[in-house]
Amino acid sequence: MPFAEWPSYQKLFSNLARKGYAVLAYDPFGQGERIEYPGTRAGQSAIGGGGTSEHEYAGRRLILLGANFSLFRVWDGIRGIDFLLTRADVDPERIGCCGQSGGGTLTQFLAALDSRIRVAVVSEGTTENLAHAEVEPPGSADDAEQNIVPALSHGIDRSDLLYAFAPKPLLVTVTLHDAGHTYSPEYVASSLDFIQEYKRVCGLLSADDRVSLQVTTEQHGYVYEMRRATYAWFNRWFDMKDADDEETSQAVEPDETLFVTPTGFVTTSFGGETALSLTRQMAGTVRTPASLGMDDVRKRIRAVLGIEASRGEGLASRVLAMIRKPGYRAEQFEFTSDREIRTPGWLLTPDQAGPSTPTVLYVGEAAAWSSVAEDAFAERLCAKGGCRVAVIDVRGRGDCAIGHPPRGRFYFPGRISDEAYLTWFTLMLGKPLLGGQIYDTLRALDYLRSRPDVGAPVSLVGDGPHGVIALYAAALDARVGGVASRQTVTDYRSLAVAERYTQPFGIYAYGILREFDLPDVARAAGPHPVLLLNPVTPRGEPAGAAAVDLYKGVPNATVRTLDAGDDPVQVLANWASGR
């Protein structure tokens, strides 16, 4: 449901009221007066990023608990209907629901889940399925309010929900302008396919007149013709014989006139529950199993992250190029990771390398090609630390980032560069991106062991937020020498309940905290050593004593905070060498 201050919404609500309808319009979580992180003025969020930024911020945390942000959104709507039915002037047999954009998507959810709704209008909601013949990842993955995880793994897509509403009257509106702008390039075609199928279903129930489509070419919004179509649809099915589909001219009220709260924010005026407080309550009921055996943790990792136990066919690899740098040589290589996925990387070998030279697979934030840049961390680990260092691009990152599709030049650029959209896409499929990246890392270990110049066991170094990939790989591969992480988050539970966080969505997976947490993963890497170097909080700040306390029950883990004069390159080189 949209918040009521927007002019087009004011016109819709007031004209419906003039035609004899009782209209309940409310602000959803994170919008209007229900912004949870108040900015410097009413209507502004300190999180930034526009209207749905707080939806995304809250929704990511819920994923760790095995829940979706749409849960909160739908419950708001259900309770809204409950409120309406407490009023003597509301007929319980004549409840309608309409919404625009995210409110349209919410109308889909409510229509499917609340049988009290008799007539529905989905105006420019996400009526596009994620799965269709022309999908280009990340496809129609959107912000947290639009995505249902892991629906596709259960055979359910977005438009499937509306079959639960049939054969009740349903009007769907779309704008041709949304294809390749607000939504994916396939939005209109996919929505039309859904309407045709819904009509077929209604026809089987002798109700094919109960579904209709209204199309416009205007930009995204509850525009004039869509509002008129809404009036006409409700009038028809609620038998409002004396009401028409015209609009009465009116002045648009300023935001302040419509405010319910003195400050413009519910949180600072009234208090009450927020998405964060409800998430914290939910987290209190989600118990991560205690005292898990190492084999049990490994099974849970594979199940949650969708990692197959078998590594598949033998590696096909090749060296593409070799360059010489002061003190070392760098080889560019490539191997097949999973089916047709080709994983590129660089192997940096010191000039004085021998059989005892430690080999490190480095998992960082930057693309693999940057490892040969002067003063890059991986380069210093080789040239200064004396380690043989391999760096790869896991799927979705660096040279393995998804390419720009031939269509959607206005839609995809921001979604291609933001790993969050691909993460949502894979979570809905039930195959988390994180799991694929861990698999690529395991295959990289296989590749390094296949080389005759790599002798001693390979160790893993994870650097930054995605350093958790190295920790997972160490837990799943018993042949590693050990794993070290630097400036990586300590655990998922603190992330799920944090008021503020900066950790990227790419390290999340659905329901992780119902199965394990990162200290369990570190324990499963045993008996090999785990070094946590300068671990961080959800906001990326030094975790300090809290990390020591969190890992005190993990015998193979050491937490170390470097002093100002310590060189992390030398510390990691000494660790990899066993010194």
C-alpha positions, 0 to 999 in steps of 0.5 A: 500500500502506498503512503498517502501523501503522494498526489495521485494517491490522494486523488484516488482515495478522496474520489473513492470516498466521494463515490461512497467507499470507506477507504483505509490508506496506511503507511507501510514499514519504512515509508511515510510516517513509519520510516524507522531511521528518521532523517533530518526532516519528515519523510526522509530516511537516514538510511538513504536510497529512496522509498524502498531502502528501508524495506531492503535493509529490514528484509536482508536481516530476515533472510538469515532467520528464514523469513521474508519481509513480505511477512510484515507487509502482509500482516499489516494488510490483514490487520488493516482488514481486521480494523475495518471490520470493527466498524459498523459502517463497513460491510464485511462482504464488500472488502476490496483491495488495491495498490500501486507498484509495491502496493500492487505486489502487496495486493497480490499477496493479500488477495491470495492469503486473505479470503475476506477480500472480494475484489482486487486491483493490482496496479503496476505491481510485480506481475512478472514471473522470475522464471520465464523463457527469456530471463536474463539474470538477475531478471526481475529480482527486486527489493525485499518486499517483492521477493519470496525466498525460496519460492521457486525451489517449491515450484511457486512464482509470483503470479501463481499466488493469484490463482488462489484468488480465482475466480474473484474479480481481478483487474491488473494494470500495466504500463508499457513504459515499465518494461526495461525501466521500473521492471525487467524488459520482459515485464509486459510480455510476462504480465500478458502471459499471466493474464491469458493463463488466469483468464483460462483458469477463470474460464474453467470456472465459468468466470472468464469475465472476472479478470481484466487488463488495463494498459497505459503508455505513461510512466510508472504511477497511479495515473488518471486512466488507471484510477478511472479503471479502478473506480469502474472495476470496484463499481461494477463488482460491488454493484455501486450503480449510482457511482461513476468513474469520473474524478472530482477536481481537488487541491492536493494537500501538503504532507504536513496537513495529512500527518498523524504524528506530531514529528512526522515519524511514528518512532519518535512520536508514539514508539511501538514495534518496528521491523527491527524490534520484530526481527529481534523478537523472531531471532530470540525464537530461532535457536541455532543448534548447540554442540553440533558435530563437525560432520553435521555442520558440513552437511548443514552447510551443503544443504543450506548453501546448495553445495553438492558433495561431489566435485563433478568431472575432472578439471579442465585447465590451461595457463593463458599468459605469464608475466614477470614482475620484480621478485616473482612471476604471475601466471594467468590461468583458467579452469572449469568449475561447474558445468560451463562455468570457467573460472579465471585467476592468477598464480603469483610465484616468488622467484626463490620458490621451492618445495616448502614455499607455502601456497595460499588461495586468497579470497578478497573483495577485488577482481583477480586481475588486480592482484598483480597491481603494484602494492596489491595485498595479494602481490605483497603477500607474494613479493614481501611475504614469500608465499605462492598466492593464487587469486580467482574470480568466483562467479558473480565477481570480477571477470565472472560478473554477469554480462549486460543483456542485449535488452534493458539498457536502462534497467540492468546497469545498476542491477549488474553492478550490485551483487544484491540483485543476483543474490536475491535471484539465486535465493529465490531459486534455492541455490544461493550465490554464496554456495556457488562461490564456495564451490568455485573456491573448492575447485580452485583448491583442486586446481592448485593441487593438480599443479606439480609446482604446488607441494605443501597443503594449500591454506586459505586467506579470506580478506574482507566481508567475502572472507567467509567464503574461505572459512566455508571452503576450509570446513568442506575440504579436509586437505587444506592447511588452515584458514585465516580471515582478516576484517571479516564479520564474526557471526550471523546472529549479531548481523540479524539483530544489528540496528545498523550494518554494512555487510554485503548481501552476498554473504547471506543465505536463507535460514542460516541461523536455523542451522549453524553460525560462523563459529560452528563453521570455524569448528568444522574446519578443525583440526586445522587452525583458524586465524581470525585477524581483526574480526569486525562487527556488522558495521565493520568496526573492530569486534575486539573482546566480543570476538574473543568471547564468541570463539572461546569455545572453538579450540582450533580458532585464534582471535588476534587484533593487530597492534598499530605497528603490525604488518598484516602481510607479514603476520599472514605470511608467518602464519602460512609458513607455520612460524 
